[in-house]
Every structure is written in structure tokens, then in C-alpha cells.
Amino acid sequence: MKSYIEERAVEVANFIISSNSTVRETAKKFGISKSTVHKDITDRVEKIDPELARSVRRVLEVNKAERHIRGGMATREKYLKRMKQ
């Protein structure tokens, strides 16, 4: 693996941990695809630093558990906006 890819994977992992960011938010911040973020976290970081990978996985588990709530809030805001117009 190229060194710049390893550095990006670790940087992405640290960003997710420090900001409790979602995969989508992280992809936007780094200018890469969601698939790349996912690959960095699940495969590359695991090989580089297993403890860091476990920490990232914990954050993503919480995000996954809460995503239905965020989706519901977004839908609610969408319809509230329509009613005001």
C-alpha cells in the first residue's frame, strides 16, 4: 500500500473519532467517495492500527444506530418547510 493512502486512512479514522462524523460527512470533508472512506476504515486502518480501527468502529456503530432518527428529522424539516410556503 502506498504511504499517502495509509496516511489518509489514519487521518480519516482520527477525524471520525474526534468529530463523531458520519461516513458521508467524512467523504465530503476529504473530497473522496463514501466507498473509499469505508474501505479506509474497514480494511486499511485495520492492518495499520487495529486499536484505532476498533475506536472508529464504535463511532460508526453509534451513527448506524441513530441514522433512522436523523432521517426522520430530515423528513420532518422538509415537510415543515413545505407547509410554510
Residue, then its C-alpha position, 0 to 999 in steps of 0.5 A: m500500500k502506498s504511504y499517502i493512502e495509509e496516511r489518509a486512512v489514519e487521518v480519516a479514522n482520527f477525524i471520525i473519532s474526534s468529530n463523531s462524523t458520519v461516513r458521508e460527512t467524512a467523504k465530503k470533508f476529504g473530497i473522496s467517495k463514501s466507498t473509499v472512506h469505508k474501505d479506509i476504515t474497514d480494511r486499511v486502518e485495520k492492518i495499520d492500527p487495529e486499536l484505532a480501527r476498533s475506536v472508529r468502529r464504535v463511532l460508526e456503530v453509534n451513527k448506524a444506530e441513530r441514522h433512522i432518527r436523523g432521517g426522520m428529522a430530515t423528513r420532518e424539516k422538509y415537510l415543515k418547510r413545505m407547509k410554510q410556503 
